[in-house]
Amino acid sequence: MDMRKLVGRNFARLRREAGFTQEQAAEESGFSQQYISDLERGKRNPTVITLFHLAHALGVSHVDLVMPDDGEDEGNPSGKPS
């Protein structure tokens, strides 16, 4: 899976789990709502420092943003078990 899409999908999932809207995540992280939207759609390629700030805003580790989901691989891009 493309790293940008992986980070975006993980960020969106973690943001929802934290109970944040995109606007709230933007306010907490210091990034714009448009940046958050682009990130979640895999349109942004965040730096390591950006990952740190985004993770901090959600109260998670930056590693959580780059970890593959269970069952996720190139042959199964949905991440759902086969």
PyMOL Python script that loads the backbone (N, CA, C, O; Angstrom):
from pymol import cmd

cmd.read_pdbstr("""\
ATOM      1  N   MET A   1       0.847  -1.185   0.000  1.00  0.00           N
ATOM      2  CA  MET A   1       0.000   0.000   0.000  1.00  0.00           C
ATOM      3  C   MET A   1       0.889   1.245   0.000  1.00  0.00           C
ATOM      4  O   MET A   1       1.959   1.262   0.609  1.00  0.00           O
ATOM      5  N   ASP A   2       0.441   2.246  -0.670  1.00  0.00           N
ATOM      6  CA  ASP A   2       1.120   3.535  -0.706  1.00  0.00           C
ATOM      7  C   ASP A   2       1.173   4.131   0.704  1.00  0.00           C
ATOM      8  O   ASP A   2       0.165   4.147   1.410  1.00  0.00           O
ATOM      9  N   MET A   3       2.333   4.613   1.106  1.00  0.00           N
ATOM     10  CA  MET A   3       2.521   5.136   2.465  1.00  0.00           C
ATOM     11  C   MET A   3       1.595   6.319   2.748  1.00  0.00           C
ATOM     12  O   MET A   3       1.083   6.443   3.861  1.00  0.00           O
ATOM     13  N   ARG A   4       1.372   7.186   1.763  1.00  0.00           N
ATOM     14  CA  ARG A   4       0.476   8.330   1.986  1.00  0.00           C
ATOM     15  C   ARG A   4      -0.934   7.865   2.307  1.00  0.00           C
ATOM     16  O   ARG A   4      -1.590   8.417   3.190  1.00  0.00           O
ATOM     17  N   LYS A   5      -1.400   6.844   1.587  1.00  0.00           N
ATOM     18  CA  LYS A   5      -2.746   6.327   1.838  1.00  0.00           C
ATOM     19  C   LYS A   5      -2.826   5.638   3.193  1.00  0.00           C
ATOM     20  O   LYS A   5      -3.821   5.771   3.906  1.00  0.00           O
ATOM     21  N   LEU A   6      -1.777   4.901   3.546  1.00  0.00           N
ATOM     22  CA  LEU A   6      -1.731   4.229   4.840  1.00  0.00           C
ATOM     23  C   LEU A   6      -1.807   5.235   5.978  1.00  0.00           C
ATOM     24  O   LEU A   6      -2.606   5.073   6.900  1.00  0.00           O
ATOM     25  N   VAL A   7      -0.977   6.277   5.918  1.00  0.00           N
ATOM     26  CA  VAL A   7      -0.981   7.303   6.958  1.00  0.00           C
ATOM     27  C   VAL A   7      -2.347   7.985   7.020  1.00  0.00           C
ATOM     28  O   VAL A   7      -2.886   8.207   8.104  1.00  0.00           O
ATOM     29  N   GLY A   8      -2.897   8.313   5.866  1.00  0.00           N
ATOM     30  CA  GLY A   8      -4.198   8.974   5.829  1.00  0.00           C
ATOM     31  C   GLY A   8      -5.294   8.122   6.429  1.00  0.00           C
ATOM     32  O   GLY A   8      -6.123   8.612   7.195  1.00  0.00           O
ATOM     33  N   ARG A   9      -5.297   6.851   6.083  1.00  0.00           N
ATOM     34  CA  ARG A   9      -6.315   5.955   6.619  1.00  0.00           C
ATOM     35  C   ARG A   9      -6.157   5.774   8.125  1.00  0.00           C
ATOM     36  O   ARG A   9      -7.140   5.792   8.865  1.00  0.00           O
ATOM     37  N   ASN A  10      -4.917   5.601   8.573  1.00  0.00           N
ATOM     38  CA  ASN A  10      -4.676   5.464  10.011  1.00  0.00           C
ATOM     39  C   ASN A  10      -5.053   6.734  10.756  1.00  0.00           C
ATOM     40  O   ASN A  10      -5.662   6.672  11.824  1.00  0.00           O
ATOM     41  N   PHE A  11      -4.692   7.891  10.196  1.00  0.00           N
ATOM     42  CA  PHE A  11      -5.033   9.145  10.865  1.00  0.00           C
ATOM     43  C   PHE A  11      -6.549   9.293  10.981  1.00  0.00           C
ATOM     44  O   PHE A  11      -7.055   9.660  12.041  1.00  0.00           O
ATOM     45  N   ALA A  12      -7.272   9.013   9.902  1.00  0.00           N
ATOM     46  CA  ALA A  12      -8.731   9.143   9.928  1.00  0.00           C
ATOM     47  C   ALA A  12      -9.335   8.213  10.985  1.00  0.00           C
ATOM     48  O   ALA A  12     -10.223   8.615  11.737  1.00  0.00           O
ATOM     49  N   ARG A  13      -8.851   6.976  11.037  1.00  0.00           N
ATOM     50  CA  ARG A  13      -9.359   6.014  12.019  1.00  0.00           C
ATOM     51  C   ARG A  13      -9.071   6.471  13.441  1.00  0.00           C
ATOM     52  O   ARG A  13      -9.955   6.453  14.298  1.00  0.00           O
ATOM     53  N   LEU A  14      -7.832   6.880  13.688  1.00  0.00           N
ATOM     54  CA  LEU A  14      -7.444   7.322  15.030  1.00  0.00           C
ATOM     55  C   LEU A  14      -8.165   8.608  15.431  1.00  0.00           C
ATOM     56  O   LEU A  14      -8.510   8.795  16.598  1.00  0.00           O
ATOM     57  N   ARG A  15      -8.388   9.485  14.464  1.00  0.00           N
ATOM     58  CA  ARG A  15      -9.120  10.730  14.738  1.00  0.00           C
ATOM     59  C   ARG A  15     -10.547  10.408  15.166  1.00  0.00           C
ATOM     60  O   ARG A  15     -11.051  10.960  16.144  1.00  0.00           O
ATOM     61  N   ARG A  16     -11.190   9.514  14.427  1.00  0.00           N
ATOM     62  CA  ARG A  16     -12.567   9.129  14.790  1.00  0.00           C
ATOM     63  C   ARG A  16     -12.596   8.441  16.152  1.00  0.00           C
ATOM     64  O   ARG A  16     -13.489   8.701  16.958  1.00  0.00           O
ATOM     65  N   GLU A  17     -11.612   7.554  16.418  1.00  0.00           N
ATOM     66  CA  GLU A  17     -11.552   6.875  17.711  1.00  0.00           C
ATOM     67  C   GLU A  17     -11.378   7.868  18.857  1.00  0.00           C
ATOM     68  O   GLU A  17     -11.868   7.640  19.963  1.00  0.00           O
ATOM     69  N   ALA A  18     -10.676   8.972  18.589  1.00  0.00           N
ATOM     70  CA  ALA A  18     -10.476  10.015  19.603  1.00  0.00           C
ATOM     71  C   ALA A  18     -11.708  10.904  19.738  1.00  0.00           C
ATOM     72  O   ALA A  18     -11.787  11.727  20.650  1.00  0.00           O
ATOM     73  N   GLY A  19     -12.670  10.735  18.830  1.00  0.00           N
ATOM     74  CA  GLY A  19     -13.890  11.530  18.883  1.00  0.00           C
ATOM     75  C   GLY A  19     -13.739  12.915  18.294  1.00  0.00           C
ATOM     76  O   GLY A  19     -14.525  13.810  18.607  1.00  0.00           O
ATOM     77  N   PHE A  20     -12.734  13.109  17.440  1.00  0.00           N
ATOM     78  CA  PHE A  20     -12.472  14.413  16.837  1.00  0.00           C
ATOM     79  C   PHE A  20     -13.078  14.515  15.449  1.00  0.00           C
ATOM     80  O   PHE A  20     -13.090  13.544  14.692  1.00  0.00           O
ATOM     81  N   THR A  21     -13.579  15.692  15.123  1.00  0.00           N
ATOM     82  CA  THR A  21     -13.900  16.019  13.746  1.00  0.00           C
ATOM     83  C   THR A  21     -12.598  16.451  13.079  1.00  0.00           C
ATOM     84  O   THR A  21     -11.584  16.648  13.750  1.00  0.00           O
ATOM     85  N   GLN A  22     -12.630  16.597  11.759  1.00  0.00           N
ATOM     86  CA  GLN A  22     -11.444  17.117  11.074  1.00  0.00           C
ATOM     87  C   GLN A  22     -11.109  18.508  11.589  1.00  0.00           C
ATOM     88  O   GLN A  22      -9.936  18.845  11.750  1.00  0.00           O
ATOM     89  N   GLU A  23     -12.121  19.311  11.847  1.00  0.00           N
ATOM     90  CA  GLU A  23     -11.895  20.675  12.344  1.00  0.00           C
ATOM     91  C   GLU A  23     -11.215  20.659  13.710  1.00  0.00           C
ATOM     92  O   GLU A  23     -10.298  21.441  13.960  1.00  0.00           O
ATOM     93  N   GLN A  24     -11.666  19.770  14.590  1.00  0.00           N
ATOM     94  CA  GLN A  24     -11.052  19.662  15.917  1.00  0.00           C
ATOM     95  C   GLN A  24      -9.617  19.154  15.819  1.00  0.00           C
ATOM     96  O   GLN A  24      -8.740  19.636  16.535  1.00  0.00           O
ATOM     97  N   ALA A  25      -9.373  18.199  14.952  1.00  0.00           N
ATOM     98  CA  ALA A  25      -8.014  17.688  14.759  1.00  0.00           C
ATOM     99  C   ALA A  25      -7.118  18.794  14.214  1.00  0.00           C
ATOM    100  O   ALA A  25      -5.957  18.910  14.607  1.00  0.00           O
ATOM    101  N   ALA A  26      -7.653  19.596  13.318  1.00  0.00           N
ATOM    102  CA  ALA A  26      -6.883  20.706  12.766  1.00  0.00           C
ATOM    103  C   ALA A  26      -6.517  21.700  13.867  1.00  0.00           C
ATOM    104  O   ALA A  26      -5.377  22.157  13.948  1.00  0.00           O
ATOM    105  N   GLU A  27      -7.481  22.025  14.701  1.00  0.00           N
ATOM    106  CA  GLU A  27      -7.232  22.975  15.790  1.00  0.00           C
ATOM    107  C   GLU A  27      -6.182  22.438  16.767  1.00  0.00           C
ATOM    108  O   GLU A  27      -5.291  23.173  17.195  1.00  0.00           O
ATOM    109  N   GLU A  28      -6.293  21.165  17.112  1.00  0.00           N
ATOM    110  CA  GLU A  28      -5.339  20.554  18.049  1.00  0.00           C
ATOM    111  C   GLU A  28      -3.939  20.450  17.472  1.00  0.00           C
ATOM    112  O   GLU A  28      -2.953  20.618  18.189  1.00  0.00           O
ATOM    113  N   SER A  29      -3.849  20.173  16.171  1.00  0.00           N
ATOM    114  CA  SER A  29      -2.547  19.926  15.553  1.00  0.00           C
ATOM    115  C   SER A  29      -1.870  21.182  15.016  1.00  0.00           C
ATOM    116  O   SER A  29      -0.652  21.210  14.837  1.00  0.00           O
ATOM    117  N   GLY A  30      -2.670  22.232  14.757  1.00  0.00           N
ATOM    118  CA  GLY A  30      -2.111  23.447  14.179  1.00  0.00           C
ATOM    119  C   GLY A  30      -2.082  23.436  12.659  1.00  0.00           C
ATOM    120  O   GLY A  30      -1.584  24.377  12.042  1.00  0.00           O
ATOM    121  N   PHE A  31      -2.615  22.376  12.048  1.00  0.00           N
ATOM    122  CA  PHE A  31      -2.712  22.303  10.596  1.00  0.00           C
ATOM    123  C   PHE A  31      -4.111  22.730  10.183  1.00  0.00           C
ATOM    124  O   PHE A  31      -5.024  22.751  11.009  1.00  0.00           O
ATOM    125  N   SER A  32      -4.285  23.069   8.921  1.00  0.00           N
ATOM    126  CA  SER A  32      -5.599  23.495   8.445  1.00  0.00           C
ATOM    127  C   SER A  32      -6.522  22.289   8.263  1.00  0.00           C
ATOM    128  O   SER A  32      -6.069  21.152   8.132  1.00  0.00           O
ATOM    129  N   GLN A  33      -7.810  22.563   8.258  1.00  0.00           N
ATOM    130  CA  GLN A  33      -8.777  21.503   8.007  1.00  0.00           C
ATOM    131  C   GLN A  33      -8.571  20.946   6.601  1.00  0.00           C
ATOM    132  O   GLN A  33      -8.761  19.751   6.376  1.00  0.00           O
ATOM    133  N   GLN A  34      -8.190  21.788   5.668  1.00  0.00           N
ATOM    134  CA  GLN A  34      -7.928  21.324   4.305  1.00  0.00           C
ATOM    135  C   GLN A  34      -6.743  20.359   4.282  1.00  0.00           C
ATOM    136  O   GLN A  34      -6.773  19.356   3.569  1.00  0.00           O
ATOM    137  N   TYR A  35      -5.694  20.662   5.063  1.00  0.00           N
ATOM    138  CA  TYR A  35      -4.538  19.767   5.135  1.00  0.00           C
ATOM    139  C   TYR A  35      -4.977  18.409   5.689  1.00  0.00           C
ATOM    140  O   TYR A  35      -4.598  17.365   5.157  1.00  0.00           O
ATOM    141  N   ILE A  36      -5.780  18.428   6.765  1.00  0.00           N
ATOM    142  CA  ILE A  36      -6.254  17.187   7.380  1.00  0.00           C
ATOM    143  C   ILE A  36      -7.067  16.382   6.365  1.00  0.00           C
ATOM    144  O   ILE A  36      -6.895  15.168   6.249  1.00  0.00           O
ATOM    145  N   SER A  37      -7.945  17.054   5.636  1.00  0.00           N
ATOM    146  CA  SER A  37      -8.750  16.393   4.610  1.00  0.00           C
ATOM    147  C   SER A  37      -7.862  15.769   3.534  1.00  0.00           C
ATOM    148  O   SER A  37      -8.049  14.610   3.163  1.00  0.00           O
ATOM    149  N   ASP A  38      -6.901  16.536   3.038  1.00  0.00           N
ATOM    150  CA  ASP A  38      -5.982  16.028   2.018  1.00  0.00           C
ATOM    151  C   ASP A  38      -5.164  14.849   2.551  1.00  0.00           C
ATOM    152  O   ASP A  38      -4.934  13.872   1.839  1.00  0.00           O
ATOM    153  N   LEU A  39      -4.731  14.948   3.795  1.00  0.00           N
ATOM    154  CA  LEU A  39      -3.963  13.874   4.419  1.00  0.00           C
ATOM    155  C   LEU A  39      -4.787  12.590   4.453  1.00  0.00           C
ATOM    156  O   LEU A  39      -4.302  11.525   4.071  1.00  0.00           O
ATOM    157  N   GLU A  40      -6.021  12.694   4.906  1.00  0.00           N
ATOM    158  CA  GLU A  40      -6.868  11.517   5.037  1.00  0.00           C
ATOM    159  C   GLU A  40      -7.196  10.891   3.686  1.00  0.00           C
ATOM    160  O   GLU A  40      -7.477   9.694   3.615  1.00  0.00           O
ATOM    161  N   ARG A  41      -7.165  11.672   2.626  1.00  0.00           N
ATOM    162  CA  ARG A  41      -7.425  11.155   1.281  1.00  0.00           C
ATOM    163  C   ARG A  41      -6.145  10.683   0.595  1.00  0.00           C
ATOM    164  O   ARG A  41      -6.179  10.293  -0.572  1.00  0.00           O
ATOM    165  N   GLY A  42      -5.014  10.714   1.308  1.00  0.00           N
ATOM    166  CA  GLY A  42      -3.756  10.243   0.743  1.00  0.00           C
ATOM    167  C   GLY A  42      -3.133  11.208  -0.243  1.00  0.00           C
ATOM    168  O   GLY A  42      -2.325  10.810  -1.082  1.00  0.00           O
ATOM    169  N   LYS A  43      -3.506  12.485  -0.146  1.00  0.00           N
ATOM    170  CA  LYS A  43      -2.995  13.496  -1.073  1.00  0.00           C
ATOM    171  C   LYS A  43      -1.787  14.253  -0.516  1.00  0.00           C
ATOM    172  O   LYS A  43      -1.173  15.049  -1.226  1.00  0.00           O
ATOM    173  N   ARG A  44      -1.450  14.009   0.743  1.00  0.00           N
ATOM    174  CA  ARG A  44      -0.312  14.684   1.379  1.00  0.00           C
ATOM    175  C   ARG A  44       0.758  13.671   1.729  1.00  0.00           C
ATOM    176  O   ARG A  44       0.466  12.507   2.002  1.00  0.00           O
ATOM    177  N   ASN A  45       2.002  14.128   1.716  1.00  0.00           N
ATOM    178  CA  ASN A  45       3.135  13.289   2.075  1.00  0.00           C
ATOM    179  C   ASN A  45       3.809  13.935   3.285  1.00  0.00           C
ATOM    180  O   ASN A  45       4.773  14.685   3.131  1.00  0.00           O
ATOM    181  N   PRO A  46       3.305  13.648   4.490  1.00  0.00           N
ATOM    182  CA  PRO A  46       3.802  14.348   5.673  1.00  0.00           C
ATOM    183  C   PRO A  46       5.241  13.988   6.024  1.00  0.00           C
ATOM    184  O   PRO A  46       5.693  12.864   5.805  1.00  0.00           O
ATOM    185  N   THR A  47       5.943  14.965   6.570  1.00  0.00           N
ATOM    186  CA  THR A  47       7.298  14.740   7.064  1.00  0.00           C
ATOM    187  C   THR A  47       7.233  14.017   8.405  1.00  0.00           C
ATOM    188  O   THR A  47       6.160  13.875   8.992  1.00  0.00           O
ATOM    189  N   VAL A  48       8.370  13.568   8.877  1.00  0.00           N
ATOM    190  CA  VAL A  48       8.436  12.908  10.184  1.00  0.00           C
ATOM    191  C   VAL A  48       7.984  13.878  11.273  1.00  0.00           C
ATOM    192  O   VAL A  48       7.278  13.478  12.198  1.00  0.00           O
ATOM    193  N   ILE A  49       8.372  15.117  11.180  1.00  0.00           N
ATOM    194  CA  ILE A  49       7.978  16.116  12.179  1.00  0.00           C
ATOM    195  C   ILE A  49       6.470  16.336  12.140  1.00  0.00           C
ATOM    196  O   ILE A  49       5.832  16.465  13.185  1.00  0.00           O
ATOM    197  N   THR A  50       5.900  16.379  10.935  1.00  0.00           N
ATOM    198  CA  THR A  50       4.450  16.522  10.800  1.00  0.00           C
ATOM    199  C   THR A  50       3.742  15.328  11.429  1.00  0.00           C
ATOM    200  O   THR A  50       2.749  15.503  12.134  1.00  0.00           O
ATOM    201  N   LEU A  51       4.237  14.124  11.186  1.00  0.00           N
ATOM    202  CA  LEU A  51       3.654  12.927  11.796  1.00  0.00           C
ATOM    203  C   LEU A  51       3.675  13.040  13.315  1.00  0.00           C
ATOM    204  O   LEU A  51       2.702  12.683  13.980  1.00  0.00           O
ATOM    205  N   PHE A  52       4.780  13.533  13.866  1.00  0.00           N
ATOM    206  CA  PHE A  52       4.891  13.701  15.311  1.00  0.00           C
ATOM    207  C   PHE A  52       3.818  14.653  15.825  1.00  0.00           C
ATOM    208  O   PHE A  52       3.156  14.356  16.820  1.00  0.00           O
ATOM    209  N   HIS A  53       3.636  15.788  15.166  1.00  0.00           N
ATOM    210  CA  HIS A  53       2.634  16.779  15.596  1.00  0.00           C
ATOM    211  C   HIS A  53       1.209  16.235  15.457  1.00  0.00           C
ATOM    212  O   HIS A  53       0.372  16.445  16.336  1.00  0.00           O
ATOM    213  N   LEU A  54       0.942  15.548  14.370  1.00  0.00           N
ATOM    214  CA  LEU A  54      -0.384  14.977  14.170  1.00  0.00           C
ATOM    215  C   LEU A  54      -0.694  13.921  15.235  1.00  0.00           C
ATOM    216  O   LEU A  54      -1.786  13.902  15.803  1.00  0.00           O
ATOM    217  N   ALA A  55       0.267  13.055  15.496  1.00  0.00           N
ATOM    218  CA  ALA A  55       0.075  12.011  16.505  1.00  0.00           C
ATOM    219  C   ALA A  55      -0.122  12.623  17.884  1.00  0.00           C
ATOM    220  O   ALA A  55      -0.997  12.194  18.636  1.00  0.00           O
ATOM    221  N   HIS A  56       0.676  13.612  18.214  1.00  0.00           N
ATOM    222  CA  HIS A  56       0.558  14.285  19.511  1.00  0.00           C
ATOM    223  C   HIS A  56      -0.839  14.885  19.680  1.00  0.00           C
ATOM    224  O   HIS A  56      -1.417  14.815  20.765  1.00  0.00           O
ATOM    225  N   ALA A  57      -1.373  15.466  18.627  1.00  0.00           N
ATOM    226  CA  ALA A  57      -2.705  16.079  18.687  1.00  0.00           C
ATOM    227  C   ALA A  57      -3.779  15.033  19.008  1.00  0.00           C
ATOM    228  O   ALA A  57      -4.778  15.347  19.655  1.00  0.00           O
ATOM    229  N   LEU A  58      -3.571  13.793  18.555  1.00  0.00           N
ATOM    230  CA  LEU A  58      -4.538  12.729  18.811  1.00  0.00           C
ATOM    231  C   LEU A  58      -4.228  11.935  20.071  1.00  0.00           C
ATOM    232  O   LEU A  58      -5.025  11.095  20.488  1.00  0.00           O
ATOM    233  N   GLY A  59      -3.073  12.197  20.679  1.00  0.00           N
ATOM    234  CA  GLY A  59      -2.685  11.476  21.883  1.00  0.00           C
ATOM    235  C   GLY A  59      -2.233  10.050  21.604  1.00  0.00           C
ATOM    236  O   GLY A  59      -2.420   9.153  22.426  1.00  0.00           O
ATOM    237  N   VAL A  60      -1.628   9.851  20.421  1.00  0.00           N
ATOM    238  CA  VAL A  60      -1.121   8.531  20.045  1.00  0.00           C
ATOM    239  C   VAL A  60       0.349   8.649  19.679  1.00  0.00           C
ATOM    240  O   VAL A  60       0.899   9.748  19.624  1.00  0.00           O
ATOM    241  N   SER A  61       0.974   7.518  19.432  1.00  0.00           N
ATOM    242  CA  SER A  61       2.363   7.501  18.982  1.00  0.00           C
ATOM    243  C   SER A  61       2.420   7.751  17.481  1.00  0.00           C
ATOM    244  O   SER A  61       1.517   7.354  16.745  1.00  0.00           O
ATOM    245  N   HIS A  62       3.479   8.408  17.033  1.00  0.00           N
ATOM    246  CA  HIS A  62       3.671   8.607  15.597  1.00  0.00           C
ATOM    247  C   HIS A  62       3.772   7.272  14.869  1.00  0.00           C
ATOM    248  O   HIS A  62       3.458   7.184  13.682  1.00  0.00           O
ATOM    249  N   VAL A  63       4.202   6.250  15.566  1.00  0.00           N
ATOM    250  CA  VAL A  63       4.308   4.915  14.983  1.00  0.00           C
ATOM    251  C   VAL A  63       2.919   4.390  14.598  1.00  0.00           C
ATOM    252  O   VAL A  63       2.777   3.655  13.621  1.00  0.00           O
ATOM    253  N   ASP A  64       1.898   4.774  15.373  1.00  0.00           N
ATOM    254  CA  ASP A  64       0.536   4.333  15.072  1.00  0.00           C
ATOM    255  C   ASP A  64       0.061   4.819  13.705  1.00  0.00           C
ATOM    256  O   ASP A  64      -0.817   4.204  13.101  1.00  0.00           O
ATOM    257  N   LEU A  65       0.627   5.903  13.221  1.00  0.00           N
ATOM    258  CA  LEU A  65       0.217   6.453  11.935  1.00  0.00           C
ATOM    259  C   LEU A  65       0.796   5.685  10.745  1.00  0.00           C
ATOM    260  O   LEU A  65       0.281   5.790   9.631  1.00  0.00           O
ATOM    261  N   VAL A  66       1.844   4.927  10.969  1.00  0.00           N
ATOM    262  CA  VAL A  66       2.496   4.216   9.862  1.00  0.00           C
ATOM    263  C   VAL A  66       2.370   2.695   9.960  1.00  0.00           C
ATOM    264  O   VAL A  66       2.881   1.976   9.100  1.00  0.00           O
ATOM    265  N   MET A  67       1.700   2.204  10.993  1.00  0.00           N
ATOM    266  CA  MET A  67       1.546   0.758  11.168  1.00  0.00           C
ATOM    267  C   MET A  67       0.448   0.218  10.268  1.00  0.00           C
ATOM    268  O   MET A  67      -0.652   0.769  10.235  1.00  0.00           O
ATOM    269  N   PRO A  68       0.737  -0.864   9.529  1.00  0.00           N
ATOM    270  CA  PRO A  68      -0.310  -1.488   8.704  1.00  0.00           C
ATOM    271  C   PRO A  68      -1.405  -2.080   9.587  1.00  0.00           C
ATOM    272  O   PRO A  68      -1.146  -2.538  10.700  1.00  0.00           O
ATOM    273  N   ASP A  69      -2.624  -2.063   9.074  1.00  0.00           N
ATOM    274  CA  ASP A  69      -3.741  -2.701   9.771  1.00  0.00           C
ATOM    275  C   ASP A  69      -3.592  -4.212   9.641  1.00  0.00           C
ATOM    276  O   ASP A  69      -2.928  -4.700   8.726  1.00  0.00           O
ATOM    277  N   ASP A  70      -4.214  -4.952  10.560  1.00  0.00           N
ATOM    278  CA  ASP A  70      -4.226  -6.413  10.446  1.00  0.00           C
ATOM    279  C   ASP A  70      -4.904  -6.812   9.156  1.00  0.00           C
ATOM    280  O   ASP A  70      -5.957  -6.278   8.808  1.00  0.00           O
ATOM    281  N   GLY A  71      -4.303  -7.753   8.442  1.00  0.00           N
ATOM    282  CA  GLY A  71      -4.891  -8.250   7.211  1.00  0.00           C
ATOM    283  C   GLY A  71      -4.647  -7.360   6.015  1.00  0.00           C
ATOM    284  O   GLY A  71      -5.125  -7.657   4.921  1.00  0.00           O
ATOM    285  N   GLU A  72      -3.924  -6.289   6.193  1.00  0.00           N
ATOM    286  CA  GLU A  72      -3.686  -5.358   5.097  1.00  0.00           C
ATOM    287  C   GLU A  72      -2.409  -5.725   4.366  1.00  0.00           C
ATOM    288  O   GLU A  72      -1.344  -5.837   4.972  1.00  0.00           O
ATOM    289  N   ASP A  73      -2.523  -5.908   3.074  1.00  0.00           N
ATOM    290  CA  ASP A  73      -1.348  -6.139   2.248  1.00  0.00           C
ATOM    291  C   ASP A  73      -1.680  -5.743   0.823  1.00  0.00           C
ATOM    292  O   ASP A  73      -2.806  -5.344   0.527  1.00  0.00           O
ATOM    293  N   GLU A  74      -0.706  -5.854  -0.050  1.00  0.00           N
ATOM    294  CA  GLU A  74      -0.903  -5.433  -1.436  1.00  0.00           C
ATOM    295  C   GLU A  74      -2.004  -6.236  -2.125  1.00  0.00           C
ATOM    296  O   GLU A  74      -2.712  -5.698  -2.976  1.00  0.00           O
ATOM    297  N   GLY A  75      -2.160  -7.505  -1.776  1.00  0.00           N
ATOM    298  CA  GLY A  75      -3.179  -8.327  -2.392  1.00  0.00           C
ATOM    299  C   GLY A  75      -4.558  -8.141  -1.786  1.00  0.00           C
ATOM    300  O   GLY A  75      -5.544  -8.652  -2.318  1.00  0.00           O
ATOM    301  N   ASN A  76      -4.638  -7.414  -0.679  1.00  0.00           N
ATOM    302  CA  ASN A  76      -5.893  -7.201   0.014  1.00  0.00           C
ATOM    303  C   ASN A  76      -5.954  -5.763   0.489  1.00  0.00           C
ATOM    304  O   ASN A  76      -5.880  -5.522   1.694  1.00  0.00           O
ATOM    305  N   PRO A  77      -6.085  -4.796  -0.411  1.00  0.00           N
ATOM    306  CA  PRO A  77      -6.017  -3.397  -0.034  1.00  0.00           C
ATOM    307  C   PRO A  77      -7.154  -2.926   0.855  1.00  0.00           C
ATOM    308  O   PRO A  77      -7.045  -1.857   1.455  1.00  0.00           O
ATOM    309  N   SER A  78      -8.235  -3.675   0.966  1.00  0.00           N
ATOM    310  CA  SER A  78      -9.336  -3.252   1.813  1.00  0.00           C
ATOM    311  C   SER A  78      -9.000  -3.433   3.287  1.00  0.00           C
ATOM    312  O   SER A  78      -9.618  -2.806   4.148  1.00  0.00           O
ATOM    313  N   GLY A  79      -8.014  -4.296   3.584  1.00  0.00           N
ATOM    314  CA  GLY A  79      -7.662  -4.562   4.969  1.00  0.00           C
ATOM    315  C   GLY A  79      -8.610  -5.539   5.634  1.00  0.00           C
ATOM    316  O   GLY A  79      -8.433  -5.868   6.807  1.00  0.00           O
ATOM    317  N   LYS A  80      -9.617  -6.012   4.905  1.00  0.00           N
ATOM    318  CA  LYS A  80     -10.577  -6.960   5.458  1.00  0.00           C
ATOM    319  C   LYS A  80     -10.059  -8.373   5.267  1.00  0.00           C
ATOM    320  O   LYS A  80      -9.428  -8.676   4.255  1.00  0.00           O
ATOM    321  N   PRO A  81     -10.323  -9.238   6.236  1.00  0.00           N
ATOM    322  CA  PRO A  81      -9.880 -10.640   6.081  1.00  0.00           C
ATOM    323  C   PRO A  81     -10.501 -11.266   4.852  1.00  0.00           C
ATOM    324  O   PRO A  81     -11.639 -10.965   4.490  1.00  0.00           O
ATOM    325  N   SER A  82      -9.741 -12.140   4.216  1.00  0.00           N
ATOM    326  CA  SER A  82     -10.231 -12.815   2.997  1.00  0.00           C
ATOM    327  C   SER A  82     -11.173 -13.941   3.337  1.00  0.00           C
ATOM    328  O   SER A  82     -11.678 -14.614   2.439  1.00  0.00           O
TER     329      SER A  82
END
""", "prot")
cmd.dss("prot")
cmd.show_as("cartoon", "prot")
cmd.util.cbc("prot")
cmd.orient("prot")
